[in-house]
Amino acid sequence: MDVLAGRLLLRPTDLERTRAFYRDVLGLAIYREFGTGPHRGTVFFLGGGYLEVSAGSPEPPTAATELWLQVRDLPATAAELAAHDVTVLREPRREPWGLDEMWIADPDGLRIVLVEVPEDHPIRYRP
């Protein structure tokens, strides 16, 4: 198998509300849009992958699904999100494994883990 790219597909309960959250609140850049009308899909850049928000679902996501996003500056990100009244599930803190994490929720309650990797963390550098 030769995988060239990956994409996480979200089927939100309210398509436009969720599209606005990822576009306007999290500030994800749009890779492409497709379709027309109320079922228009949007694919956002997601670092090394993509996040597609399209179609719809009558059910919210389960706790079995989370989105993990690495950010450059977690305190600055937390301040930006506070200005948008984003639901904070857990304030930023250093985890026992050395990463700085904050947990938020999208409009359907999907847990999003925001992570800053400290400069001295082994993910960045292993001698």
Secondary structure as the mmCIF struct_conf table of DSSP 4:
data_model
#
loop_
_struct_conf.conf_type_id
_struct_conf.id
_struct_conf.beg_label_comp_id
_struct_conf.beg_label_asym_id
_struct_conf.beg_label_seq_id
_struct_conf.end_label_comp_id
_struct_conf.end_label_asym_id
_struct_conf.end_label_seq_id
STRN STRN1 ARG A 7 LEU A 10
BEND BEND1 THR A 13 ASP A 14
HELX_RH_AL_P HELX_RH_AL_P1 LEU A 15 ALA A 20
HELX_RH_PI_P HELX_RH_PI_P1 PHE A 21 VAL A 25
BEND BEND2 LEU A 26 LEU A 26
HELX_LH_PP_P HELX_LH_PP_P1 LEU A 28 ALA A 29
STRN STRN2 ILE A 30 PHE A 34
BEND BEND3 GLY A 35 GLY A 35
HELX_RH_3T_P HELX_RH_3T_P1 GLY A 37 HIS A 39
STRN STRN3 GLY A 41 LEU A 46
TURN_TY1_P TURN_TY1_P1 GLY A 47 GLY A 48
STRN STRN4 GLY A 49 VAL A 53
BEND BEND4 ALA A 55 ALA A 55
BEND BEND5 PRO A 58 GLU A 59
HELX_LH_PP_P HELX_LH_PP_P2 PRO A 60 THR A 62
TURN_TY1_P TURN_TY1_P2 ALA A 63 ALA A 64
STRN STRN5 GLU A 66 GLN A 70
BEND BEND6 ARG A 72 ARG A 72
HELX_RH_AL_P HELX_RH_AL_P2 LEU A 74 ALA A 83
TURN_TY1_P TURN_TY1_P3 HIS A 84 ASP A 85
STRN STRN6 THR A 87 ARG A 94
TURN_TY1_P TURN_TY1_P4 PRO A 96 TRP A 97
BEND BEND7 GLY A 98 GLY A 98
STRN STRN7 ASP A 100 ALA A 105
TURN_TY1_P TURN_TY1_P5 PRO A 107 ASP A 108
STRN STRN8 ARG A 111 GLU A 116
TURN_TY1_P TURN_TY1_P6 GLU A 119 ASP A 120
BEND BEND8 HIS A 121 HIS A 121
TURN_TY1_P TURN_TY1_P7 PRO A 122 ARG A 124
#
